[in-house]
Amino acid sequence: MFIMIQLKNVLAHHVWLSCKCGHSNLIAVIDLVEEHGESITLDQVRRHARCTQCERKGNIQLRLVYVGGSQFALSGSNTKE
């Protein structure tokens, strides 16, 4: 089961995609939202992703990652220093 995360809610993140052929890519979420609209979900990206190296579609691993300083990644996580 995949959680339906709308990418418009995680604009500071990136999507990391990795194909079985060994090719991987990191794409800024904001770029995906600008190209595909605010309603795009992480599941839609996963289902429609195609490797730009081997042209394979499907069986692509996907991760939502934060690229930046940890002080920003942890903001709102309710951790105490």
C-alpha positions in Angstrom: 0.0 0.0 0.0 1.3 3.4 -0.9 0.4 6.6 1.0 -1.2 9.2 -1.2 1.1 12.2 -0.6 0.3 15.3 -2.7 3.6 16.7 -3.7 2.4 20.3 -3.3 2.6 19.7 0.5 6.3 18.8 0.4 7.8 21.4 -1.9 11.1 21.5 0.0 11.8 17.9 -0.8 13.2 15.9 -3.7 12.1 12.5 -5.2 14.9 10.0 -5.6 14.3 7.4 -8.3 16.4 4.3 -8.8 16.0 1.8 -11.7 17.0 -1.9 -11.7 19.6 -1.0 -14.4 21.5 1.0 -11.8 20.6 4.5 -13.1 19.2 6.9 -10.5 18.1 10.5 -10.4 17.1 13.1 -7.9 14.3 15.4 -9.0 13.1 18.5 -7.1 9.4 18.2 -6.0 8.8 21.8 -7.0 9.8 21.0 -10.6 7.4 18.1 -10.7 4.6 20.2 -9.4 5.3 23.0 -11.9 5.3 20.5 -14.8 2.4 18.3 -13.8 0.2 20.5 -11.6 -0.6 20.7 -7.9 -2.7 17.6 -7.8 0.1 15.2 -8.6 0.8 12.6 -6.0 3.9 10.5 -5.1 2.1 7.4 -6.2 1.4 8.9 -9.6 5.1 9.7 -10.0 6.0 6.1 -9.0 3.5 4.5 -11.4 4.5 6.7 -14.4 8.2 7.0 -14.0 10.4 5.7 -16.8 14.2 5.3 -16.7 15.9 7.7 -19.1 18.7 5.3 -19.5 17.1 1.9 -20.3 13.5 3.2 -21.0 12.1 0.7 -18.4 8.8 1.6 -16.8 7.8 0.0 -13.5 10.0 -1.7 -10.9 11.5 1.7 -10.1 12.3 2.4 -6.4 11.2 5.8 -5.2 12.0 7.8 -2.0 10.9 11.2 -0.8 14.0 12.9 0.6 14.8 16.2 2.1 17.9 17.9 0.7 19.2 20.6 3.0 20.4 21.3 6.5 19.0 19.2 9.3 17.9 22.3 11.3 15.3 22.8 8.6 14.4 19.1 8.2 13.7 18.8 11.9 11.7 22.0 12.3 8.2 21.0 13.3 9.2 17.6 14.5 8.7 18.6 18.1 12.2 17.5 19.2 13.9 19.2 22.1 17.5 20.3 22.1 
